[in-house]
Amino acid sequence: MVQFVTPTEKPSDLTAKNLEIMNVEKGDRPDLGPKSPTAASDVSAAQEAAKQMKHTEAGSWTIAPDKNKHVQNWDVVLCFALVYTAVVTPAEVGFVTDEDKVNDYMALFGVNMFVNAIFLCDVALQFFLHYQLPKEKGLTWVRNHKRIVAHYLKGYFCLDFFSSIPFGALGMMFPAMGDLAAARLLRLLRLAKLLRIMRSSRLINRYRADMSVSYGIIQLWGFVILAVIACHWMACLWGYTANASSSGFGNSWMTAFVRGDGLDDDNPLPKWNIKNPKHQYVISLYFAIMTLTTVGYGDVLAQNISEYALMIVMMFLGGFMWAYIIGAVCAITSTLDIKKIEHQQLYDQINNMLVDLAITRPVAASVRSFLFQTEEMERRIGYSDLIEFLSPELQGVLCEEISAKRLTAIKYFQHRSSNFRLALFKRMTRRLFCPQELIYEDRLLIIANQGVIGSDGRIYTSGMALNLDFFLVGELRLVLMMRALNYVEVERLAKEDLFEILRDFPEERMPVMWARVFSALIRKVKQMKVQHKRPSRLARGPSTTSLLFNTGDLVECYQAVSSDPHKLKDVSDAMKDTQPLCEIAVGEDAAAFQYASPRLRADAHFVDYAVLHAGPDAWKTAVLPHVEEPLKTLLTRISASAKVFYENDPGAAGSLCAC
């Protein structure tokens, strides 16, 4: 097969090369020797590919609308011009008939000429803007200048040019035409600018990728705008029928609002001045909204055959439009937030279960509170499946945006490839824990929301990781007792999933394995230090005097305190502030806690150690009275519930102190 693109050649260079080597013209085809069916098919395929790629060559005078900031600014100006055209031009045609007010009319005429100039400049600009092929042709951008010009001339050029003609200026340039029919025609031709609104869809398609609003919200706003524009245009059309009538106000719907001089003998306030375009528009808009919403009060009535015919058309189209808007809005709002609807249905099912099983009120309230918190987590769980619809490269980029900060907080996941971290992201599961719930997990945990976890006297917040040694086995793993201090959402990764991912990414295996070995060595060294710090009972010597303790000999103090923990009171102040020595004494007898230094009796780790060794019955008398403030106040407040924690878990005291 023919290789079309090489790493060192640009597509435009390759296209030129293919056209030079394999010219489309048969007479210019070089002599390739004996022809074979395979070679002929390859040459034909190369020629066809070269033809298709030719339009991707950027011309010298072409502009990329999706990359050029000036074009984007121009599109903003064009949007304002389109809004002006959709609102002002129909009102001008329908209600502005008194052209004797030169100042007001000239101001409006100047704005119209400025808008026409914007549209003419946009017509010229379209000859240089790249355009995108339709979906069936690959959605590729055409950058060839000749093809851009030909495409625009065959497409929307006539429509854009005709809608940009200043018909208002033509009416002023040829006032001698004098014919009423010609004047009406020129007046109606001003509405040709409304054809430009049909081209507004290209602006929406160009920038729809920058919109973060859901399709449902966009459609709802679209229906609101459609209803407003429809009422406005219907009002302008209803006003035009009366103002364009040959008999004037005498035989139109405005007849009922003509009030002589505008004053009443009994009421000094002026009544309707139907000759005022503002009053005409208010009444016409009232009639249009009443017709579109099928209310029909009947106080604005047709007076001639043309108005009756127009009313028939407006009622017929308005009824269908209003029914379509109501039906579409109901359908959109019912499916606007599918995840929320599914969560509400799940909540109702569980709530019915609680009622049917006659669950006690406190337990049912806890379940409902938990369900309220799971709504956002259910959304995030579904995001993993949605990411599968994207291309592999976009999946990696999106993963870096979502979880890069959390994964880089783990040292052995830093500086890993994006594909490896994408695989980790896909294997992670989510779990929500209630406040004061004990967490028994042997997997890697990363806090994903604003929750807080207490463990080993430390506080872990959003983005922090626990169980970093989850890939270790046996006694090398440090089993942490963790408690959720509020609603905590965590991301979990099992070691089996990590090992399976490492099999798929052998280049990432070595750094993680080194981290595993290093963690195991560190843990083993710490365990050996703990064993050596605490001397064996066989090595304990005879009792010594208090004078010996005051010398500060650490080895002799260890031996004496191991044989009699209460001798801790006789050692020097420096020894009483030595945590390993005090832990040996408290481990033998929790009552020795009172002899430790004030600093240790205010340390959460040491208090945790003392409470754990005192047991559920003795810690209140042996430890609690001697704890320094403010830790003593905290323990006193929760002592009433300590019995419950001890009954559920003998090791709950340590976690209780940590919290």
C-alpha angles and dihedrals in degrees: 000000000000116000107226103183128037126187093247097048129075118225091247092052091047092051091053091047093051091049091050096047098039106030116196093225111088093216092057095047111123122236107269096174123234111007122231126191091242093050092046092051091048091050091048091049091050092049092050092048090049090053092050093047095048094081090058092068109108115232125225094248101038129109130212105224094197093056106031113092093200091058090051091052089048090053089057090054090047091052091055090049091051092050090050090050094049093050110029104033097060090045090049092052094044103043113012103089104130102086093169089091093083098179096054093041094048091052090052090044091053093051090048092052090050091052091048089052090053091052092048091050089050090053090055092046093055090068089068105036122102114241132205124237118236122267095263089058096050103268090258121157118249110220102168109114096215092051091047092054093045092047094052095045091052093044131037100346096101092046094048094045095047092049090051096057110114099232091169090061091048090056090054094044094053106036091147091073085089094172111132092214092051091048091052090048093052089047092053092045088066085074088067087088087070087072087074088070088069087065093054089088090074090061091050092049091047095055103028090103089063093055115099093186118108122251090247094057091045091051092048091052088046091056091048091052090045092054093047094047092045092053091046094050093045089051092050091048091049090051092048093057091060098040093047093049113120091220093052121217093336095083106029140079088273091069092086090057098051107111109179109242093354096251132099125207093229096040117047092193115099116253129213114325098201091184089067109094090216092058091045091053094048092053092043092050090049089053093046095051091045091052096044094049091045093236098128110186092178098222094117108060136182116245105186139039095259091054092049090051091049091049090054091053093044094049092046096048094036093054093052092044094050092047090049093049093049093048094045093047091050091049093048096047091049091057100028095110109022095175092053092049091050091049091050091051090050090048091052092050093051091043090053088050091054091051095046093049092046093233114189117262099248093050092045091050090052091051093049092047089052091051091052089057096048097064096087092041091055089055092053092047089058092051091075090062092045092054089062089071091065127083117267093253093050090047090056093047092048091048090053090052094048107038107012094103094047096046094045088056086073109075098214090052094053120109092013122142120274092240091055092050090046089056090050091050092053093050095050118103129200131231134178123214128197124235114282091011117144112236117217105184132143093187130091109275127202119183106234103182137033093289126129129221125194119209134157092351093307134110120227120196139179115327095013122122133222133193092035089167092057091126092063121093137210123000092344090076116089107225108214125199106222130187128190110232093194137351103320126189113197136183113225132204122186121214090235089060091047092052091048091052090049089055088057092046107042092168089063095047099083099058092048093046090051089052089051093051092045092051091049092051093048091049092049092050091051091050091051091050091053091051092050094045092060109061121219119259089236089062095052111118131209123293117282133203128264088249088064090052092053091058089073096233100163097200094050091046090053091052094047096045091048090057095041117014092194090066085078087089090064098055124094123275090253090057092047087057092053106103099202091053092048091047090056090052094046090046089058095041125002090208088074087073089090092065095058120104120271090249092059093043087058094046113104094212094053093044088050090053092048095048091048092053095041093061132219095296105041105037094084092059102030101040113013099064092054100046114114123239137297091022090055092059091051093050091047092054094051097039090092090064096038092092091061092052092049093051092051097042128005090212096051093103093073093049090045091056091046091055 
